[in-house]
């Protein structure tokens, strides 16, 4: 280790085992003695990205060093709860020196450095989680809009998501707090023909406002064409 790295590692180790002020702890006796925090955590209000980074980093570190990591959960007045990855920082309850710092703690600090260079631990996983969150957001529409959609149609929400993205150029990004408007969603539902015909009056009103072909006319035209098939 070079001098600057060694100095930084010792500082991080000292910070890790220092008990935070006003922090009530009634857990393991080794905490803040040889064990401490490594700055890897998530809470109720964490973004999709932060939650994914915590889950994957914790899984990898605990798999490589099963005896040197554990996850503890604490109540928090602002965010309800915090899940925090704890690490065995020191090999023994002795002075903080390079030789007394565990490989597990060094690896945890290395992982944090990697996130400073690039904040996404796994692009594929983040893409999947972001997509799932977007689908959940679409499926959580308020009743006045959702009642106009035939939700019995399989994968209706994924169809709407693709139409918004491919045809309207609209992104659904939960982490960025970017959502489509009600009209944009209804536009996608209308063109995808995912109508709930029990809400035909609401559709009549909406298509009249947007100067679009009435759903009844679309259905009538399709029925007429089917006579000649």
ABEGO torsion letter per residue (X at the ends): XBAAAAAAAAAAAAAAABBBBGBBBABBAABGAABBBAGBBBBAABBAAAAAAAAAAAAAAAAABAAABBBBBBBBAAAGBBBBBBBBABABBBBBBAAABBAAAAAAAAAAAAAAABABABAAAAAAAAAAAAAAAAAABBAAAAAABBAABBGAAAAAAAAAAAAAGBBBBAAAGBBBBAAAAAAAAAAAGABBAAAAAAAAAAAAAAGBBBAAAAAAAAAAAAAAX
